[in-house]
Amino acid sequence: MAEIRPFRGVLYGEGAQLSRVLAPPYDVIPSAYQGELYARDAHNIVRVILNRTAGDAGYVEAGDSYRRWLAEGVLRPDATDALYLLEQAFTAEGRTLRRLGLLARFRAEDAERGIILPHEHTRAAAKEDRWRVLNATKANFSPIFLMFPDPAARFAELAAGVMSQPAAAAFSDDGGVAHRLWRITDAAAIERFRQLLGAAKSYIADGHHRHATALRYRDAAGPDGAWTLGYFTPMDAPGLLVLPYHRILSEGPRLEIAAETLRPRFRLRPSASAAEASAEIAESTAPYAFALAEPGRGALVVEAEADAPSMLPPAVPPSLRALDTYFLHQAVLRPILGIPDSAVSYVHSLAEAEQALAGGSCRLAVLLRATPVQQIVAVADAGQSMPAKSTFFHPKLPSGLVIHPLVA
């Protein structure tokens, strides 16, 4: 299935403080944080992946910065081809977790081949932006995040052998996530990883625009243009954490009016706070569950009755019918509550939703359950696309840790 190869990665030199020069993926860097990363270090990778100079000049500057850092020795090609094992240790939802994944060169594939499967629509503007960065630099700085089935936990066994040796690099990011990186250069070990990943299809968790850009580059440059940078992690491992995206509504009814409107079709329960409601829906076994919260007025837990799937049109595929996000947008927000899509924005943490509520900057917040991995897989296998902002894989992968020079 997935075809991977070792490659000679480009890494920051030994003297670099990785916590100062690396950055998250471009699409989770707000403007204020972009400025902070710029100020942190003159060689922070944000200057390449999300250059703040406007227009064409920004892409030119990104490419020039990358090539200058290579020439100056700030960035250095590895001595030999390698795969790279990344460990991320973190705390979330009161649990201490560890996620392991493999950074490798892999061949981007059209979804129709059933080898690399997406689950999201892509947006033209984001794809064009990534295309211009790719052409300016001829390198990948942020891996495409992929997950693959590994019910026998074979990946963990292979990783344990690698991790018995000292790590090549270690740092902690701004979110407190501890990272350790190992090079894998042994031919036998590389082959074992290659065979494991080649035995199953892989699913894009994060990086759909980067994958679409890789396919466009392949079409422009020829077959070798399909080689890009991927991060592969087993979907069965406990460290694969998917967090919910919550909805922030700029318009909508008062909470008590929403309750009156929803009561005929849903089980309703008042809750003292957004945090309390979020914890309650996380434990719900209802076919659909969400919570509404209003600034200064508490929250409302909303659970669907068993017949709620009938509120969706019969033609909706089962994979989409199972999703809280799909049901919310197609059967509740506009049809019942009269809330247009234009009134909806998104936050990926309860803290951000609570901040919006505390500041009175929203009419309502809609709190959601996390989307289970198997629902994501079902959507991808069915060739469907989830609603926007349905999944947030945590933690994000660092950009610039291992840079992949393009083959073509």
C-alpha positions in Angstrom: 0.0 0.0 0.0 1.8 3.2 1.2 5.2 3.3 -0.5 7.9 4.9 1.8 11.6 5.5 1.5 14.4 6.9 3.7 15.7 10.2 2.7 18.5 12.6 3.6 16.7 15.1 5.8 17.7 18.7 6.3 17.9 19.6 10.0 18.9 22.6 12.0 22.5 22.5 13.0 23.7 21.1 16.4 23.9 24.5 18.0 20.2 25.4 17.3 17.7 25.6 20.1 14.8 23.8 18.5 12.3 25.3 20.8 13.2 28.7 19.3 13.4 27.8 15.6 10.5 25.4 15.1 6.8 26.2 14.7 3.5 24.5 14.4 1.8 23.9 11.0 1.0 27.1 9.2 -2.8 26.7 9.5 -2.8 26.8 13.3 -0.6 30.0 13.6 -2.7 33.1 14.3 -1.3 36.5 13.5 -0.2 37.4 17.0 1.7 34.1 17.4 3.3 34.5 14.0 4.7 37.8 15.2 5.9 36.1 18.4 7.7 33.4 16.4 9.3 36.0 14.1 10.6 37.9 17.1 11.9 34.7 18.9 14.6 33.9 16.4 15.9 35.2 13.1 15.9 31.6 11.8 12.5 30.5 13.0 10.9 28.3 10.3 7.7 30.5 10.4 9.6 32.8 8.1 9.5 30.1 5.4 6.2 28.3 6.0 4.1 31.5 6.8 6.1 34.5 5.7 4.4 37.8 6.7 5.5 39.9 3.7 2.5 40.5 1.5 2.0 39.2 -2.0 4.5 37.6 -4.3 7.4 39.0 -2.3 6.5 36.9 0.6 7.0 33.7 -1.3 10.3 35.0 -2.8 11.5 35.9 0.7 10.5 32.4 2.0 12.6 30.7 -0.7 15.5 33.0 -0.3 15.6 32.5 3.5 15.6 28.7 3.1 18.4 28.7 0.6 20.4 31.3 2.6 20.1 29.2 5.8 21.4 26.2 3.9 24.3 28.1 2.5 25.2 29.5 5.9 25.0 26.1 7.6 22.0 27.0 9.8 20.3 24.1 8.1 22.3 21.1 7.2 21.6 17.9 5.1 22.0 14.7 7.1 25.0 12.6 6.4 23.0 9.7 5.0 19.5 8.6 4.1 17.3 7.8 7.1 13.9 7.3 8.4 13.1 9.4 11.5 11.1 8.2 14.6 9.4 10.9 16.5 8.0 10.6 20.1 5.6 13.2 21.5 4.8 13.0 25.2 1.9 15.2 26.4 -0.9 15.7 28.9 -4.5 16.1 27.7 -7.9 15.6 29.3 -6.2 14.7 32.5 -4.2 11.9 30.9 -0.5 11.6 30.2 0.0 10.2 26.7 2.7 9.3 24.2 2.4 9.2 20.4 5.0 7.6 18.2 5.2 8.2 14.5 7.6 7.7 11.6 8.8 10.5 9.3 9.4 9.2 5.8 9.5 10.1 2.2 6.3 8.7 0.7 4.5 8.7 -2.6 1.3 10.9 -2.8 -1.5 8.9 -4.4 -4.8 9.8 -6.0 -7.7 8.8 -3.6 -9.2 6.6 -6.3 -6.3 4.1 -6.0 -7.3 3.3 -2.4 -3.8 3.7 -1.0 -3.9 7.1 0.7 -7.4 8.2 1.6 -8.6 11.7 2.6 -11.6 12.6 4.6 -11.9 16.4 4.0 -12.6 18.8 1.2 -9.8 21.2 0.3 -10.0 24.9 -0.3 -8.6 26.5 -3.4 -7.0 29.5 -1.7 -5.1 27.3 0.8 -3.9 24.9 -1.9 -2.7 27.8 -4.0 -0.8 29.2 -1.0 0.9 25.9 -0.3 1.7 25.5 -4.0 3.5 28.8 -4.1 5.5 28.0 -0.9 6.5 24.6 -2.4 7.6 26.1 -5.7 9.6 28.8 -3.9 11.5 26.4 -1.7 11.4 23.0 -3.5 11.1 21.4 0.0 8.5 20.1 2.5 8.7 21.6 6.0 5.6 20.2 7.5 4.8 16.5 7.2 1.4 15.2 6.0 -0.1 13.4 9.1 -1.2 9.9 8.2 -2.6 7.0 10.3 -2.7 3.3 9.5 -4.2 0.2 11.0 -1.9 -1.8 13.2 -4.0 -4.1 15.4 -1.1 -6.3 16.4 0.9 -3.2 17.7 3.8 -4.1 15.5 4.8 -0.5 15.1 5.4 -0.1 18.8 7.7 -3.2 18.8 9.8 -1.8 15.9 9.9 1.6 17.6 11.1 0.1 20.9 14.2 -1.3 19.2 15.0 2.2 17.8 14.4 3.9 21.1 16.9 1.7 22.9 19.5 4.0 21.4 20.1 7.7 22.4 17.8 10.2 20.7 19.4 12.5 18.1 17.3 15.5 19.2 15.0 16.6 22.0 13.0 19.7 22.9 9.7 20.9 24.3 7.3 23.2 22.4 5.2 26.1 23.7 2.4 23.7 24.6 4.6 21.6 26.9 4.7 18.7 24.4 8.1 16.9 24.8 9.6 15.7 21.6 12.4 13.2 21.0 13.8 12.3 17.5 15.8 9.2 16.4 17.5 8.5 13.1 16.9 5.1 11.6 19.8 4.2 9.2 20.0 0.4 9.6 18.9 -1.2 6.4 17.1 -4.1 8.1 15.2 -1.8 10.4 14.2 0.4 7.5 12.9 -2.6 5.6 10.8 -3.7 8.5 9.1 -0.4 8.7 8.7 -0.3 5.0 7.0 -3.7 5.0 4.7 -2.8 7.9 3.5 0.4 6.2 3.3 -1.2 2.8 0.8 -3.8 4.1 -2.1 -1.5 4.7 -3.8 1.6 3.4 -3.1 4.9 5.1 -5.6 7.7 6.0 -4.8 11.4 6.0 -5.4 12.8 9.5 -4.1 16.2 8.9 -2.5 18.0 5.9 -5.1 17.5 3.2 -4.0 20.7 1.4 -0.3 19.6 1.5 -1.3 16.3 0.0 -3.3 17.9 -2.8 -0.3 20.2 -3.4 2.0 17.2 -3.7 -0.4 15.7 -6.3 -0.4 18.9 -8.3 3.4 19.0 -8.2 3.5 15.4 -9.4 1.3 16.4 -12.3 3.6 19.3 -13.2 7.0 17.7 -12.6 6.4 14.0 -13.5 6.2 10.8 -11.4 9.1 11.7 -9.1 7.3 14.8 -8.1 4.9 12.6 -6.1 7.5 12.0 -3.4 6.7 14.1 -0.3 7.0 14.1 3.5 4.8 12.0 5.7 4.3 11.2 9.3 2.8 7.7 9.9 1.3 6.7 13.2 -0.8 3.6 14.1 -4.5 4.4 14.5 -4.9 1.7 17.2 -2.4 3.3 19.6 -3.7 5.1 22.7 -1.6 8.2 22.0 -3.6 9.0 18.8 -5.9 11.8 20.3 -8.7 13.5 18.4 -10.1 16.6 20.1 -13.4 18.2 19.1 -13.8 21.5 17.2 -16.5 23.6 18.9 -18.7 26.1 17.2 -19.0 29.8 18.1 -22.2 31.5 16.9 -22.4 35.2 16.3 -26.2 35.0 16.1 -29.0 32.7 17.3 -31.8 32.5 19.8 -31.6 32.9 23.6 -30.9 29.6 25.4 -34.4 29.3 26.8 -35.9 29.9 23.3 -33.5 27.3 21.8 -34.6 24.8 24.5 -38.3 25.3 23.6 -37.5 24.7 19.9 -35.4 21.6 20.5 -37.5 19.9 23.2 -39.9 18.0 20.9 -37.0 16.1 19.3 -34.3 16.0 22.0 -33.6 15.2 25.6 -32.5 18.4 27.3 -30.7 18.9 30.6 -29.5 22.2 32.1 -25.9 22.5 33.1 -24.2 25.1 35.3 -21.3 25.8 32.9 -19.7 25.1 29.6 -17.1 22.9 31.2 -19.7 20.8 33.0 -21.8 20.4 29.9 -18.7 19.4 27.8 -17.9 16.7 30.3 -21.5 15.4 30.2 -21.7 15.1 26.5 -18.3 13.4 26.3 -19.9 10.5 28.3 -23.2 10.5 26.3 -24.1 7.4 24.4 -26.9 9.1 22.5 -26.7 8.9 18.7 -26.0 12.6 18.6 -25.1 14.9 21.5 -23.9 18.5 21.9 -24.3 21.4 24.3 -25.4 25.0 23.9 -23.9 27.6 26.1 -24.9 31.3 26.4 -22.8 34.1 28.0 -23.9 34.5 31.6 -26.7 32.0 31.4 -25.2 28.5 31.8 -25.5 25.7 29.3 -27.9 23.1 28.0 -27.0 19.5 27.3 -28.8 18.2 24.1 -29.1 14.5 23.4 -30.9 13.1 20.4 -33.5 10.4 20.7 -33.0 7.0 19.0 -35.0 8.0 15.9 -33.0 11.2 15.3 -31.2 9.9 12.3 -34.5 10.0 10.5 -34.2 13.8 10.6 -31.6 13.5 7.8 -32.5 12.8 4.2 -32.6 9.0 3.4 -29.9 9.5 0.7 -27.2 10.6 3.3 -24.5 7.9 3.4 -24.2 5.9 6.7 -20.7 7.2 7.2 -21.9 10.8 7.3 -25.1 10.0 9.1 -23.1 8.8 12.1 -21.3 12.2 12.6 -22.3 14.7 15.2 -20.9 17.5 13.1 -22.9 16.5 10.0 -26.1 16.1 12.0 -25.6 19.5 13.7 -25.1 21.4 10.5 -27.7 19.6 8.4 -30.5 19.0 10.9 -30.1 21.5 13.7 -28.4 24.8 13.2 -30.2 26.1 10.2 -33.3 23.9 10.0 -34.3 24.2 13.7 -32.5 27.1 15.1 -32.4 29.3 12.0 -28.6 29.9 12.2 -26.9 30.5 8.9 -23.4 29.1 8.0 -22.1 32.7 8.0 -22.7 33.0 11.7 -20.5 30.0 12.5 -16.8 30.1 13.5 -14.6 27.5 15.1 -12.4 26.9 18.1 -10.5 23.7 18.9 -10.4 23.9 22.7 -12.9 24.3 25.5 -10.8 27.1 26.9 -11.3 29.1 23.8 -15.0 28.5 23.9 -15.1 29.6 27.5 -13.1 32.7 26.7 -15.7 33.7 24.0 -18.5 33.1 26.5 -16.8 35.0 29.3 -16.1 38.0 27.1 -19.6 38.0 25.6 -18.1 37.9 22.1 -20.6 35.3 20.9 -24.3 34.7 21.0 -24.0 31.0 21.7 -21.3 28.3 21.8 -21.9 24.8 20.6 -19.8 22.2 22.3 -19.2 18.9 20.6 -17.9 15.4 21.3 -14.7 14.3 19.7 -15.1 12.4 16.4 -13.9 8.7 16.9 -11.1 7.5 14.7 -13.3 4.8 13.3 -15.9 7.3 12.1 -13.1 9.2 10.3 -12.0 5.9 8.6 -15.5 5.1 7.6 -15.9 8.4 5.9 -12.6 8.0 4.1 -13.4 4.4 3.0 -16.7 5.6 1.6 -15.1 8.3 -0.4 -17.0 11.0 1.4 -15.8 14.2 3.1 -16.6 15.4 6.6 -17.9 18.8 7.4 -15.3 21.5 7.9 -13.6 21.5 11.2 -14.7 18.1 12.4 -11.4 16.8 13.8 -8.4 18.3 15.6 -5.6 15.8 16.0 -3.5 16.7 19.1 -0.6 17.5 19.4 0.3 19.1 16.1 3.5 18.1 14.4 6.4 20.6 14.4 7.4 22.3 11.1 11.1 22.3 10.3 12.2 19.5 12.6 13.1 17.3 9.5 12.9 19.0 6.1 12.3 17.0 3.0 14.0 18.3 -0.2 11.9 17.5 -3.3 13.1 14.7 -5.6 12.0 16.3 -8.9 
